[in-house]
Amino acid sequence: MEFLPAAIDRLKQLGCDYADARWVDTKREVVVLRNGKLESVQRSVDAGAGVRVIADGAWGFAGVASGEEADIIAAAETAFEIAKASATTKREDVKLGDIEIYQDTYETPIEKDPFTVPLKDKIQLLTKISDILHGHEKIISSESSCGAIHIDKRFVSTEGADIRQHLVETGAGYEVTASEGDEVQRRTYPNSFRGDWAKRGWEQVEEMKLLDNAERIRDEAVMLLTADECPVGKKDIIIYGDQLALQIHESCGHPIELDRVMGTEISLAGGSFMQPKLVGNLKYGSPIVNIYSDSTSPGGLGTFGYDDEGVKSTRTEIIKDGLFVGYLSSRECQASTGHPANGAMRADGWQNTPLIRMINVNLAPGEWELDDLIADSNGAIYMMTNKSWSIDDRRVNFKFGCELAYEIENGKLGRPFKNPAYTGITPEFWNSCDAICNEKYWHIWGIPTCGKGEPMQSAHVAHGAAPTRFRGVSVGGTS
Amino acid sequence: MTRMLGQDRFYELADGIISKCDDAACEIAFMHTAHGLTRLANSNIHQNVHTDDTTVTMRVSRGNLIGTSNTNVLTSTGLLDCLMNALEIMKSAEPLEGFPGPAPKADYKSTTTFIESTAGWGPTERAKIAKDAIERGKEDGLTLAGAVETTVGELAIANTEGVRGYQPLTSYGCNFVAMDGEGDDPPSGYAALTGRDVSTADFRKTYDRACRKAVLARDPVDIDVGQYDVVLESAAFCELIEWFNYIALSAKSVQDGQSALAGHFDEQITGDKVTLIDDAYDSLLAGVPFDFEGVPRQKLPLIENGVAKAVAHSRFTAQKDGVEPTGHGFGPGSMPSDALPLNIRMESGDKTIDEMVKMLDKGIQVTRFHYVNGLLDTRKAVMTGMTRDGAWLVENGEIKHAIRNLRFTDNMLEAWKRIEAIESECHPCAAWWSAIGSYDIPGVLIRDFTFTGKTGKGS
């Protein structure tokens, strides 16, 4: 977008302390089949400019859905006025940490552009899945979907940054619901809530084995109708990677957002128990727990070249051998706390100002073979695929429900259980971790629906995880 | 001041789109939103934003073949590209059996959803409220966080059957969290307010309430988990109603077998004190008199004295069930089966919160919940969540002391059978669609509400 520099020039004239401007042009396509019928194919275009300003030592932001030079300059002037209004309550001037300034371009590496795949092929794939899912009389509904996103962005700043990025995201998934009487059970693949997404091309969908797994997923939904309720009590549990991804997300990813730690989300999403004084002191997990943020992970939904304040993507250790050592940070937090900006400032489109968001926050793989882990876990419960999630406003007390669980008997998967759930206290839980499967079982699960902020922003993040065992966890049904 | 596009401009744009549809039917929805929001934390404005956006969604159809596209590029090229996208999709689509096509032309009642005074607010006015709240907090040594926001919007719909609808909108909202001290879990209090006319808003009363609660929340103690009688203030109870709406009150959730109402219409599914009505015309935030498909919004009795009566239908789900659409469809921007009540009101009772607290021998008063989730077992409406920003142990009708946060897990249909008293006043609670509507919810007294965990020691 050629008019961003003009907005920056105007803000320099007005005497701002700092400003950046972003143009974001997003193209989406989502195809949804419900109950075997094509219910929705939707293509959308969303384009506009967002201008962020520090004036009189305070922040202002304005966004406008226009590519006209006059509108973008007017938005810059509005942002400037807003910053002046913000300054009426400031306790101290906003300062930004120093970073390297880039003029660069970045593109998501892909093999096959998802927008070049004919719509008919996508519909045909989803129809085949649906045909399999409905191949049992107890199936009452299904939904299968695939989607693709192109994002073209430009970032310029008063410091001379000028970065253009072309990002591509692709995903797919399905869910199937079985019912008998008042009993209803749902299974999803490859993960709940619209499947699995990645910063990849259509090859992401081709490698998901969607058709290969449809019959199994359908039959599991039917099986759950007559399964026993998950027993209640302290149990060892093995959590499959799809559920563990959300566990990482809620109990590690959110509490390490340094803006949240500093209190800026306190009225909505809450705070964090992972306070700065605990860095280097909190034994967050057992010594085999290593969690890192990494916006360079190949294919990760949280992978890109630069964040939305021009910081280059990077990897940061968060939990090192069980010890809490790092945060997701921003330039402002770098200046106020000393924790360096690490490419985690992200905005949902042009409409929003950047916040510290998760990127790819991954649990490093361990050494176990899955069969060996199961064989070593007699009496444990193996849980998979998220069904419900809840955690307190400091990210300490959590409760997760899963779609399916199995009892481990004689070193093998035994009885299935319906409505499994587990609850715990974050550091106690991660300190009970004593086995992580190896990289063969490790996958980066894309979550395209991470909410934060006012107005609510949705971020596309990911979590690498492999099946992992936790000892003595409170397990129960959902009632 | 936000520049309104106005009814004539939207209709002109719609006519231009329809004239290029060839013989396809077409439904169009415009949504213009100018949103300003000032956030404060640590007694400081840390985020102050304004965004102006207009999106148009087009759904074209020929018989059962549908194509949908949307854009916020309102140039002639942008609109034409959007229409061509929709037409191209339609040509490649598989038929959707039961798709009813565009709604017929209808007359709509009038509702007042636009208030000039609210439209005139900007960052200066919002910052003043933030500053006043911060100053109030200082009186008790409290730190303030929260947000003050105003929205100016326009919703316009049109279709090839002659439907034309236009509704200007304003809304305001604020929420405040007052905190006593630093650290990762200081005692805190919460209050919020939402409405259409900012000139009638009592912001001072709202942040003062948050501050008084924070003072009352000092020195919290741990209590054991278990069953307690509870007084849930409207913000807390609204979280449960909001989730119940998502999981149970749409025709889609019934048709998919996920809703607690599925197979139980005209049966008693919960307590006889529970009456939920969706009513755009008698709501604390007046609603929009038509849905995004152009169907006049109906007053909808959802639950009457605990008996399941109705759910929200789009034209597509209504046709499937052989009933009339209720005027709750999400229209071309969503799937044809998407519909949801947007103006839910619970029938109020005859008690104040204080009177209900006095009815507790041993119980808990809850300000609000955090991160409620209702997907554990949707047929039974099992939900879990945490208390936050003020909960108190009550003994012999008097607040004894503040308590640390607790996790509840309970079956709402059963819990609501144990509602013993309801507040005499409903309070408007914001939803993400607050420019369109809100929840009007009173506080309640529920016996034997189940708490299953707590933050700190054990779970």
Contacts between the chains, C-beta under 8 A, distances in Angstrom:
chain1	res1	chain2	res2	distance
A	32	B	335	6.2
A	34	B	335	7.2
A	34	B	337	6.7
A	37	B	94	7.2
A	37	B	95	7.9
A	37	B	96	5.2
A	37	B	97	6.1
A	38	B	66	7.9
A	38	B	93	5.6
A	38	B	94	4.2
A	38	B	95	7.8
A	38	B	96	6.0
A	39	B	96	6.0
A	39	B	335	5.0
A	39	B	336	6.1
A	39	B	337	6.5
A	40	B	66	7.6
A	40	B	68	6.2
A	40	B	334	7.7
A	40	B	335	4.5
A	40	B	336	7.3
A	41	B	66	7.7
A	41	B	67	6.5
A	41	B	68	6.5
A	41	B	89	4.6
A	41	B	92	7.7
A	41	B	93	6.1
A	42	B	68	4.5
A	42	B	69	6.7
A	42	B	70	7.1
A	42	B	89	8.0
A	43	B	68	7.6
A	43	B	69	4.7
A	43	B	70	7.8
A	43	B	85	4.7
A	43	B	86	7.7
A	43	B	89	6.6
A	44	B	69	6.7
A	44	B	70	4.6
A	44	B	71	6.7
A	45	B	70	7.5
A	45	B	71	4.3
A	45	B	72	7.1
A	45	B	73	5.9
A	45	B	78	7.2
A	45	B	81	7.3
A	45	B	82	6.9
A	46	B	55	7.6
A	46	B	71	7.5
A	46	B	72	5.3
A	47	B	72	6.5
A	47	B	73	5.8
A	48	B	53	6.8
A	48	B	72	6.8
A	50	B	51	7.9
A	58	B	45	6.6
A	58	B	48	7.6
A	59	B	45	7.8
A	59	B	46	6.8
A	59	B	47	6.3
A	59	B	48	6.2
A	60	B	48	5.5
A	60	B	49	7.8
A	60	B	123	7.6
A	61	B	47	7.4
A	61	B	48	6.9
A	61	B	49	4.2
A	61	B	50	7.3
A	62	B	49	7.1
A	62	B	50	4.8
A	62	B	51	7.1
A	63	B	49	7.5
A	63	B	50	7.4
A	63	B	51	4.1
A	63	B	52	7.2
A	63	B	53	7.4
A	64	B	51	7.6
A	64	B	52	5.5
A	64	B	53	7.9
A	65	B	52	6.7
A	65	B	53	4.4
A	65	B	54	6.3
A	65	B	72	4.5
A	65	B	73	7.8
A	65	B	74	7.9
A	67	B	73	7.7
A	75	B	52	8.0
A	78	B	50	5.8
A	79	B	50	7.7
A	81	B	123	6.5
A	82	B	48	4.8
A	82	B	49	7.1
A	82	B	50	6.1
A	82	B	123	4.5
A	83	B	48	7.1
A	85	B	38	7.7
A	85	B	45	7.8
A	85	B	48	6.3
A	85	B	122	7.9
A	85	B	123	3.9
A	85	B	124	5.1
A	85	B	126	7.4
A	85	B	127	4.2
A	86	B	38	7.5
A	86	B	45	4.3
A	86	B	48	4.3
A	86	B	123	7.5
A	86	B	127	6.5
A	88	B	45	7.5
A	88	B	127	5.1
A	88	B	128	7.7
A	88	B	131	5.8
A	89	B	40	6.9
A	89	B	43	7.4
A	89	B	44	5.6
A	89	B	45	4.7
A	89	B	127	6.6
A	89	B	130	5.9
A	89	B	131	5.1
A	89	B	134	5.9
A	90	B	44	6.2
A	90	B	45	7.2
A	91	B	42	7.4
A	91	B	43	7.0
A	91	B	44	5.0
A	118	B	92	7.8
A	119	B	89	6.8
A	119	B	92	4.4
A	119	B	93	8.0
A	120	B	92	5.7
A	123	B	92	7.4
A	123	B	93	7.6
A	123	B	94	5.9
A	127	B	94	7.3
A	140	B	256	6.9
A	140	B	257	4.7
A	141	B	255	7.4
A	141	B	256	4.3
A	141	B	257	6.5
A	177	B	256	6.1
A	177	B	257	6.0
A	177	B	258	7.0
A	179	B	257	4.5
A	182	B	263	7.3
A	182	B	379	6.0
A	183	B	379	7.7
A	184	B	257	5.0
A	184	B	258	6.2
A	184	B	378	7.3
A	184	B	379	5.3
A	186	B	258	7.8
A	262	B	41	8.0
A	262	B	42	7.4
A	263	B	41	4.9
A	263	B	42	5.0
A	263	B	143	8.0
A	263	B	145	6.7
A	264	B	39	7.4
A	264	B	41	4.4
A	264	B	42	7.6
A	264	B	46	5.2
A	264	B	47	7.3
A	265	B	41	7.6
A	266	B	41	5.8
A	266	B	145	4.6
A	266	B	177	5.9
A	266	B	179	7.1
A	266	B	188	8.0
A	267	B	39	7.7
A	267	B	41	7.0
A	267	B	145	4.2
A	267	B	146	4.5
A	267	B	147	6.4
A	267	B	175	5.8
A	267	B	176	7.1
A	267	B	177	4.2
A	267	B	190	7.8
A	268	B	147	7.6
A	268	B	175	7.7
A	270	B	370	6.5
A	270	B	388	7.1
A	271	B	184	5.9
A	271	B	185	7.2
A	272	B	184	6.5
A	273	B	184	4.9
A	273	B	185	7.3
A	274	B	184	8.0
A	275	B	183	7.3
A	275	B	184	5.0
A	351	B	51	4.7
A	351	B	53	6.1
A	352	B	49	7.4
A	352	B	51	7.4
A	353	B	47	6.3
A	353	B	49	5.6
A	387	B	375	5.8
A	387	B	376	7.0
A	388	B	373	4.5
A	388	B	374	7.7
A	388	B	375	4.0
A	388	B	376	4.6
A	388	B	384	7.2
A	389	B	371	7.8
A	389	B	373	5.8
A	390	B	371	4.8
A	390	B	372	6.8
A	390	B	373	4.4
A	390	B	384	4.9
A	390	B	385	5.6
A	390	B	386	7.0
A	390	B	407	7.6
A	391	B	371	5.7
A	391	B	386	7.7
A	392	B	370	6.1
A	392	B	371	7.1
A	392	B	386	4.1
A	392	B	388	7.2
A	392	B	405	5.8
A	392	B	407	7.3
A	392	B	455	5.3
A	393	B	370	4.7
A	393	B	371	7.4
A	393	B	386	6.8
A	393	B	388	4.9
A	393	B	405	7.7
A	394	B	184	5.7
A	394	B	185	5.3
A	394	B	455	6.8
A	396	B	455	4.8
A	396	B	456	7.6
A	397	B	386	6.4
A	397	B	405	7.4
A	397	B	407	5.6
A	397	B	453	5.6
A	397	B	454	6.7
A	397	B	455	4.4
A	397	B	459	6.0
A	399	B	373	8.0
A	399	B	384	5.1
A	399	B	407	6.4
A	399	B	409	7.0
A	399	B	452	7.9
A	399	B	453	6.9
A	401	B	373	7.8
A	401	B	375	6.8
A	401	B	376	4.7
A	419	B	376	7.2
A	419	B	377	6.1
A	421	B	376	6.7
A	423	B	407	7.4
A	423	B	452	7.3
A	423	B	453	5.6
A	423	B	459	5.0
A	424	B	459	5.5
A	425	B	455	7.5
A	425	B	456	7.6
A	425	B	458	7.5
A	425	B	459	5.5
A	454	B	37	6.1
A	454	B	39	5.8
A	454	B	47	7.9
A	454	B	147	5.0
A	454	B	149	7.5
A	455	B	35	6.4
A	455	B	37	5.9
A	455	B	49	7.5
A	455	B	51	7.7
A	455	B	149	7.8
A	456	B	432	6.7
A	474	B	453	8.0
A	474	B	459	5.5
A	478	B	376	3.8
A	478	B	377	4.9
A	478	B	382	5.1
A	478	B	409	7.4
A	479	B	376	7.9
A	479	B	377	6.6
A	479	B	380	6.8
A	479	B	382	5.6
A	479	B	409	7.9
A	479	B	411	5.9
